[in-house]
Amino acid sequence: MIVKIQLFIFQLVRSCLTIIKIILLSDFFIKKIKIKSKYNEALILGNGPSLKHFFKKEIAFMRNKTIFAVNYFARTSEYKRVKPDFYVITSPEYFLKEKKEDYANERMITLKTIFEETFWPMVLIIPILAKKNTHWRSQLINNEMIKIHYMNTTPIEGFESISFQLISKQLGMPRPHNVLIPSILHAINCNFKNIYLVGADHSWLAEIFVSESNQVFLSQQHFYDDQTEKQNNAVNKPIPKPMYRGISNDKRKLHEVLEKFAVSFKSYWVLNAFAKHKKVKVWNCTKNSFIDAFEKISIKDEK
């Protein structure tokens, strides 16, 4: 009985804090995305190393599906071939004045590539703070093929019934510490019957190490790491790098890195419950994926 009371109080506090954050941080006038797709299934392309195999062996699986792409995908040779319908960028660092010049250059190259090379209708989904910090638009060309949709990334926690109402109204989302989280959420809110994930390896735990000087490094693997980059060699083979706190030069400690990962994996479980609430099925088609929230299925079984 005491445990139940404690849990109730804990969830009550979280719900109250969530509502306060929404009042302070969220935009109440964001309109829902209007889907014109003739397909009732969505395919989300993560940037994990397994996506390389997908494009070599399983690309036929893309047929008759609405495609979501994320992060650096525009800087690959597959971008103009795939022609994604939606493109999601969740990291606020893309739209703030980054203190680390190399990171800032890579992100601006990504945005420039999206605006310069997209010749088909596409919705670019980005955080609401990008609407308030407009300096990033000054270096980009206008592209009438791209429709920008702003999203509230305010973290939502607490009672499930309240959380699901707020998430449905797009006032926030489960903590978006990975770009797949808002991608899956938008696909759910767009009422696709089935949502498939590929390139969602999330196998970072094996890539973490601590140096002799106690600095934490992570060598993140991506499917595009061995491609020849045309744009100033901005994307190279992965080298171990520290993880930073936002746009600052402060490096994360090991427990902070692990906490960030834990929050991401927990958010997937929230999305799984939300998908069931909306009568949507999310399938993880990524072999050896660390995401344990969604039912795993082989693409060969779905062909």
Beta strands, then each sheet from edge to edge (+ up, - down):
strand 1: 41-45
strand 2: 66-70
strand 3: 86-88
strand 4: 122-127
strand 5: 146-151
strand 6: 194-198
strand 7: 208-210
strand 8: 216-218
strand 9: 281-284
strand 10: 295-296
sheet 1: 5+ 4+ 3+ 2+ 1+ 6+ 9+ 10+
sheet 2: 7+ 8-
end
